[in-house]
Amino acid sequence: MKKETMLQLGILIFGVIAPMLIPSLSFQISILWLMILFALTWDMMGGQMGYNSLGNIAFFGFGMYICAGVQVGLYYDLAEYTSPFTTINATFTPDQYYTGLFLGIIAAAVGCVFIALILSTFLFGLRGPYFAIGTLGVALAAGELIGAWEYIGAGSGISIPVHPGEAGEKTQLFYYLTLFAMIGTFLFVKWLYGTRWGLAMNAIRDDEEKAEAMGIHTYRYKSMTWAFSAFFLGISGALFGNMTGFIEPLEVAFPTVTFGIFMVAMALLGGKGTLWGPVLGATLFHVVKEVTWTYLLGWQWVALGLLIVLNVVFFQEGIMGWMARKWPERFGLSVDSHMSRSKQSEEAS
């Protein structure tokens, strides 16, 4: 059995039994699965295609609101439900709750795909830092616009339908949903990178003009790849909104300065442009974040900022890139023996 297969199997086994081994950390591990999903989806554009988006968090927020709108709108008038001037005693039966949740997740994923395709017509005329700034502007504007839309609660937010079971049952439900979402994202990304689509993504990253000259329809690949990312981010937003139980536009749905930056930092930390880099980076970043939030409260942002600075200054290729340079034979890379001996003699002198 290959080492990679064993690693995947180990992660799957840990994911399945973790709530039984350490039930008190189920919520934190659920967030870890979402962090891995964030890093994987960002790396599809930023690592594999070379388009560094700073606004992917917008799809997380759109998915959250779309799901909530479906969950409530199926059974109540959404405007009355979110209005501060009316009181609705909204109760949801188990059938209503699970039907709304299932349809809401689907709507969030599909809706975010359509939004991504629409935004692509405006944003993919930009390249380099202009594209990054443009996507950041979309995320910031989305939070402000949603915060001013009275129909969905504006700045007051919107309450998510209450889970009909016990608190422990809700935690377990969304734990496994986030786990399956992460696994689905990973398997899709792994498959995609092994196809001709993955080769086209890398060609665009290396030289977009040459890729176009070779007949690659770059706009199609860019827009559809962004739509793939939006699909999984929409699902993650739908799940996170239900996990928190309340949606607020700036801090929960469109947290650009937290989750929006985290997804970039995690991919860079692990090594962008690789399959396992985002997974490794997200895991390490999340562990550091949780430890500092618990034991260094007040200094947590300093610790995370220091981690990012160390990554950018000393490990620009990320952990996976550093490991591949340190132990190339373990990554299937051939090393010229003459060059290797020369390098060793230089280091010795």
N, C-alpha and C positions, 0 to 999 in steps of 0.2 A: 504493500500500500504506500503510495506516495506521501511525502511529508505534508504537502499542502492538503491532501485529502484528510489526513489524520488531524491536521489543525482545524479544518472545517468541521469535522465530526466532533472534535473536542469542544469547540465553541457551541455547537448545537446541543450537545449533552449538558454543558454547563448552563446554557440558556433555559433548557427545559426544567432542570432540577433546582436551579437557583432559588426560586420562591419557596421551595420546601427546605432548603438548607439554611438560607438566611432570609426569612420572610420580612424582617425589619428593614431590609435594604431593597425590597422589591421596587419601590418607586424610583430610587436612585438608579437601579440597574435599567429600569424602563427608559429613563432619560439617557442612559448610556447608549441604548439601542437607537434612540432618535439622533444622538450625536453622531454615531457612525453613519446613519442614513444621511445626515446633513453633509458630512465630509465627502461621502461617496458621490452624492448628487452634485456638489460644487465641483469636484474634480473632473466630472464629465466634460464640463466646459473649460474650467480654469487649467486643469492639468493635461488632459488629453487633447484639447483643441486650442489651448492658448488664449482663450477669451476669459479674462479675469473679471467675473461679475461680482459686484458688491451689493447686488439687490435681490439675490435669490430668496432672501427671507420674505419677500413680498408674497411669494406663492404659499409659504407657510401660513401667513395671515389670511390670504384669500381663501385657502382651504378651510381654515378655522371658521370663518364667517359663513361660507357656503354651506358647510355641514350643519352649523347651528341654525341657519335659516331654513334648511330642509327639515331638520328635526322638529322645530317649532311650527313652521308653516304648514306642515301636513295636517295639523290638528287645531291650530289657533291662528288668529289674525296676528301676524308678526308685528305690525305697527302698534296694536293695542298691548301686546305682550311686552314690548320694550318701552312703551310710553311711561314716563314718571307720573302722569296725571290720571292714569287708570290702574285699577287693581284687578288682576285676573288670578283666580285661584287655579293655576295650571297644574293639573295632575296627569301623569302619563302611566298607563297600564304597562305591564311588562311587554306585551305584544307591540304596543305603540312605541315604546322606548327602543326596542331592538330593531323594529322595522325602520324607524326614523334614523337610527344610528347606521344601519347597513346602507340605506339609500343615501344618507348624508355623506358617508365616506366615498361612495361611488361618484356622487355629484361633485364633491370637492376635487377628486382626482381629475375627472373629465373637464370640469370648469376651469381648473388651473391650466390644463393643456390649451384650451381655447384662448385664455388670457395670454399665455406665453406666445402663441402664434400671432396674436394681434400685436403685441408689443414688439415682436421680431421685425415687423414691417417698418418700425420706426428706429429701433436701436441697432440693427445689424448693418446700418450704413456707417456706423461708428467703429473705430478700431482702437486698440491700445488703451491708453488711459482715458480717452474720451468715452469708450464703451463702459469702462468701470465707473466713471463718474455718472454717466447716463443711467446705468442700472441702479446706482445708489440713489439718484434723484427719484426714480420710480418708487423705490421702497419708502423713502421719506415722505413723498407726496401721497402714497397710498395710505399710510397711517394717518396723515392729517385729514385727507378726504373722508375716510371712514369715520374718523372722530367727529366729523361735522354732519354726518348723515343721520338725521333723526329717525328715519324709518327702522334702522337697525340698532338704535340705542345711543348713537353718537358717542360722546365722551363718557357717558354713564355706563356703557358696556351692555352686555347681554348675558343673562344667566342660562346655563345649559340645563336641559331636562335632567332631573335627579335620577340616578340609577336606582331601579326598584329593589335591589337586593341589599345585602349587608355591605359595610365599607370594605371588608376584606375581599368580598366577591368582586367588587368593582376594581380594586387594585389588581387582583389576579387576572381579571378579564383584559384590562388594558395593558398589563404586563405582556401577556402572550400576543396581543394584537400588535404591540410595538416590536416584539421579537420577530413575528412573522413579516411585518413590514420591512424590517432591516434585512432579514434573510432574502425576501423577494427582491429588494433593491440590489443586494450583493450579487445574487445569481443572475439578475438581468444585466448588471454592469459587466460581470465576468463573461457572459455570453456575447455581449455587444462588442467588447474589446477584441474578441477572437474572430470577428467577422470582417468583411470588406468595409463595413461601416466604420469599424475601429481604425482601419488603415487610412480611410479618408479623413477621419478626425485628426490623426497624427500628421497627415500631409498638410492639412490646413494650418496646424500649429507650426510646422517647420517652415513653410513658405506658401502663403495663401495665393499669391499671384501665380506661382508655378503650378499649384494645384488646379487653379482655374484654367490655365493653359493646357493642362493635361486632360481637360474635359470633365473635371469634378464640379458638380453643381454645388458650390460652396454655401450659398444661401440656404438651400434645402437642408443640407447637413447641419448647419448651424441652428436654424430655427427648429428642426425636429429634435436635435439633441437637447436644446433648451426645454422643449416641450416634454421630453422624457424626464428631465430633472423636475420640472413643475409637477408632473404626475405624482411622483413619489413624495415631493414636498407637500402637495395638497393633502395626501393621506396623513402625513405626519402632523400637519396642522389640525386636521379633523380629530385625530387621536389625542393630541395634547390639549386641545380645547375641552374635550370631555374629561380628561384627567384632572384639569384644574377646576372645572365646574363653573368658571366665570371668564368671560372674554372682555378685555379692555384693549382699546386699539393700539396704544403706544407701547405699553410695557409687556403685554401678553401676546397680542397678535402680530405686531410688527416691531419686535425688539431688535432694531438694527444695530445698536451699539453693544448688544450682548450676543445673542444667537447669530445675528448677521455677521459679526466679526469672528465669532467662534468657528463657524464652518470653514472660513478661509484659513484661520490659524491652525486648525486641526489638520487640514490637508497639507499645508506647508510643513508642519511639524513632522508628520509621518513620511512625507515625500510625495509631492504631487506628480501626476502622470504615471502612477503605479496602481496596481489593484489593491495591495495590502497596506500601502502607505496611509491612506485615509483611515483605515480600520485601526492601525497601530497608533496613529496620531490622535484620533478621537478618544481611544481608550486611555492613553497617557494623559491627555489634556483633561479629560473628565475626572480621572482619579486625583490629579493635582488640584482641580477646581473644588472637588468635594472635600478633600483633606484641608485645604486652606480655608474654605467656608466654615469648617467645623472647628479647627484648632487655631486659625490665624484670623479670626473675624476682625475686620478693620484693615487688615493687610492683604486680603485676598486679591485685590486688584493689582497690588504691587507685585505679588508672586506671579500672577498670570502675565502681567506685563513683562516681568523679567524673563519668564519662560519664552515669550515671543521674541524678545530682543536677542536672547542667546541663540534661538533658532535662526533668526535672520542673519546674525553676525557670524556665527560659527558653523551652522549646519544648514546652509542655503539649499542644499540638495535634499534635506530632510533625513530622517533616521534611515529609511530604506536606501536612499542614495549613498549615505555614509557607509552603511553595512555592505552595499554592493562594491564600493571602492575598497573597503577593508578586507573583505573576503569574497573576491570576485568568483572564485571557483564554486562557491556554494550557490551562486545565482546563475550558474551556467555560462559564465563569461570566461573567455580564454584570455590568458595573460602571456605575453611574449616573455620567454625566460631571460633573454638578453636584457630587455628593458627592465625586468624585475630585478636582476642582479645590479644593474646600473643604479637603480633607485636605492637599493639597499646600501651600496657603497657610498652614495651621496649622503644618505642619512647617517652612516657611520662616521664620515669625515666631518 
